[in-house]
Amino acid sequence: MTRLSILVLAVLLLSPCVRSQDNPLTSIRSPQVSPVVIDRQIPASFPGIASQPGLQRLQSLAIEERGNAQLSISVPPGMPAAIDAQARSVEEAWNSGKYDAALSTYADLGASQDAGRLEATITWRTPVPRSLDRTTAGDVQLGTSDTVTAVDVVCDSSNQQLFAVVAYGTSSAAGYDLLRSTDAGASWSVVSTNITGYVMGSGKTVSIAYVKGKVRLMYLISGNGELRWRQYDNSGAVVPFPSGNYISLAGPGASPSVVEVKAFTNNMYNNNRMYYATILSDHTVHLYWAYPDSSSFSSLGFAGHAALGLSAVWTAYSNNNSDYFVSYVDTASYACIDSVTGLGAWGHKRRVVGYSATSLGYYKDTLVCVHDVSTSPLYCVYEISYNGGKTWNNGSVDTQSVTHDMPAVCLEKGQGMAIVYRYYTPTRQARIITRKYQGPGVWTPPAVFAGYEPFPVQAAITALAGGNWGIVYVAWVAPYRAYFVNYKNPLLSVDPVADRLPEGIMLYQNYPNPFNPSTTIRFDLPAASDVRLKVYDIIGREVSTLVNGRMGAGVHEVRFDGSSLASGVYFCRLAAGNSLKTMKLTLMK
């Protein structure tokens, strides 16, 4: 769902901004006047998508680019075998250097089929580099695609590589570029280009996650409501599924259709599951999970009344009965935070005045949701919980007297939390505030992180090594391209040693849960301790001793095998130092 855009003509006066502490939980003031609606949509004057975008993109390549482009064409399931054979002949001709023959056959193929459902994927044999754009203070242009409509960024689990996806729609094509960086974003290479005939739309139409050594990418084909899933290896090469290069998770032509998608994983902890959430055109919000090597997802249920602004995270707080949190703006323009258990039970945790965007971040016991608020002027608020969503505080991101919107939050690796957003001076500013994740705490003063004015596309942010933040945003200057910034806040002190060692004794929810027959139990020790980790049945009888001895500081994982036990509820108790932690686990055979 989008909103029409008009420009704000009045220059708003800057007032002092106080953000020293989180506010006690109070209701955010309800809107008294109609909100100023601004910057919500890509201008309608942008040209549409041509009937055969893959063909036009291939025709536009210079001879040296053609030699570097490894082509594959994906044919949707259910197409006649002759169509698939024709697509394979295009690939064979192109990849053997017979470019004119390939283009001619491709033209025949597109003319006889719904060209918008054909995907042309270019894997660059030598990744196409993009060096630092020296016209800005450090912004690195991500590829050369114009009219960018959505972005996302992810860091691999070792902090050695960055991957970014840039979705676009122009007069000649719609699709996305997948880019890779091995130097913390100082330079990027386009490793794969995907071209489709349907506009991918604005909003949460593309999303990436990283788990088990692969980039998992989900994207929405807005022209026919189809949701597709692809995966890539660490070099950016396509990893095909048994059934083809992509899997259609919904559509085409499905009713209700997919409106937004958010992919995420648990790679910061167990690194063994992947997930995605969707908002559908009937205003339901859904959640799914899968093992990394699976080609199908299982449902974790759904809730109603969602409109836009989707975000979702996996959590691991030991005293929390919820395994996931999902946020969105509902049909009444309220920002909602829902909890979801591993059994698919949904619960409403927060519902406050919202507008169009939400973003969730999580680390250990701290959960943050940032969203904009439907008032005049528009402004941003963060909702924060220090106990896994049981109780909440809130606070303002910036001064409420000057319009700001489109917030995104990151909360990872113990290096703190960061919120990025658009701020409305006479020209737009891309701003960031940061602080340590444990709180309540003091936010740093707002700082401008981008060299261009930001376009009304929600930025993407991830945590980098050494306390830096990696941010992707879209510039509000023609031709509306995406840029990356490696941001280091000099006012936020991050202790690298502290990032590696736990800050307290923690017992996390076992995973998976429910389980059959085995599960992983994870706990943190900030210092060497005598440890007893035991499992009891529901009447208090000890059924297993997992650890009984001294263990060093750090993060520990223990495997619990319940093969010899009956189905039911059990309790795991961790005794370390003077601390005693307990959590519930369910064996379901």
Phi, psi and omega in degrees: 000134178239169178233144179295151187244137168227158181272147175278124185267337182268139176274120183276141182281137180283130176243161182301147182242123182244119180223037189293324182220163171293146175279149169301157184295113176222159178289135175288140187301137180287151180293134179262338179227166178294135182293152174284121183263119188215148167053043187259350190212144173296137185308138183294344182283351177297137183292158182278193184258133181290165186289331179230075185293323179299317179297315182295323179294317180295320179297330184281348183288137173291165186299321180289330176290323179298320180293338181268351188261113172272119189258137167225145180240127180261126178256130181300150177301147178093352178288151178301151181300328180295326178293316178298320179296322179294321177296320179294327179290327175297313179301312183300315181295313182297312186286350173258008175091006179266072191291318181296318179296320179296317181293323179295315179293323179296321179297319178295320181296313181293328181289334183264354184229173171288096187299335180293338181270350175277135177245126173258120181246124177256117171260117185283120182303316169248113183310140185276112184283154172225111184277175183300132176279104188283358180281350178241178186282003182152006179286133180252121181291135181261096180071195181234014181289138181261166175053058181287133184248341180198149180220158172205158182213147179212148176253140179291169188293343179262001182064020182265336184226149173241142173233137178230146174240136182234112178268144185213164172212121181229184180292339184253343184189159166233157180158211178209157169250136170257125183241154184225140176229138177245010182228043177061028174091004178294330174215152183228152173232137173283116183260338179207140177236125182243128187238129177226166186267358181250143177298130181282346175082175177255166183096205183276068183257355177212141183205142180233154176214158182235126177204140177052045173076013180226147172272124179254123187236127177240139184213149185252128175266095190295334182295332179227013175070020184269140175249123183242153184230126174234163176221150184226152176274184185295340178271351183095005179282144179297133173255106186287155171272165177303330183267355181148190184284338178218164174241134176272111182276338178201140178087193358283156179073014181292149177227118002286156181265163179280133180257318180218157179219145175223118177263144177202167182220179173248034187292343179285343181238271186278334177057042183221010178217155172230156187216161166207152176240151178222151164251132181256167183291346175270011175073021171267150176242131188238156179224139183224156176221160177201156168287152185301329183266004180276157175247016177217155182246153175250145183279142171247028174089186183204166175227173185248174170075019179273142181243309184194184175074038188287139170209158181200149177218154169267140182238162182217031181282127191292332181262018183247131180278359181256136179264340184217156171229140180232135177235154182190168171259127184275182186290346176259014179066036171253139174279126185242141173238116180250142171261150179223130177273169177295345176265003176088019177271125183260144176217143180273122180260320181216144172213107184228167181301128181230200177207285187217344187224142169225160177206134182249144172221150185212138169207123181052247185266356187256129180234131182232134169236127177245140183206161174267161189239134186279080175225181173234111003281161174293140176210173186246147181226146171247137172257131185225138176233135178257009180222042174068028174097006180284314177230156188226147165241173175212168179196164179272143179283320182211185180299136184280355182268355178236132184300133168210150188202187176054052184280156172216146184233150173225139184212095188215153165058017177073004183273002178120191177230153180220141175237128176245150185194168176263134183239135190260083161278184174309331167244155181287145174239143171265111187248160178217141168233149183220161172192169175290152190286331179280143186208194000299152184212179184257131175278147174290155176300147179303138179230146176276125184253350187242152179273347178243161169293139182276138176282158180286060171235128182300128180290163175241143184220143176218159179274135177251170177293151175078013177089005180276164175240133176259122187234134174244129178221169178250132182278139178269063175208132181304136011260035170061064181258166182266147180225152178244141177231128171266104189255127174242115179275114183292344182272350180257112180274122179241123180269110183302325181293319180295329179294330183274334181258139177299152181265354179194168176284124182225138171245117185267158176300134178300157183214125002282165176209120002296163185225161175194115356261356186233162181208163180254134178244125184244139176215155181248141173233119179286342179210161178302137185211158167280126190236135169233120179237113186228158178241136181235153174277183190289342177259010172094008178278135177290128180246343180197138170253114184268323179219137174208084182170186183272137180227150182280169177294147177138193180260129184235145176231138180230138179266130178248124181253118180256027184301325185269002184255158178278157175301146178152187180266134178231166180232134177253130182238128177252123174245117181216124184060232177261012185256143177229120181236141181225142173216156184263140176225152187236121175264122183231104182264000000 
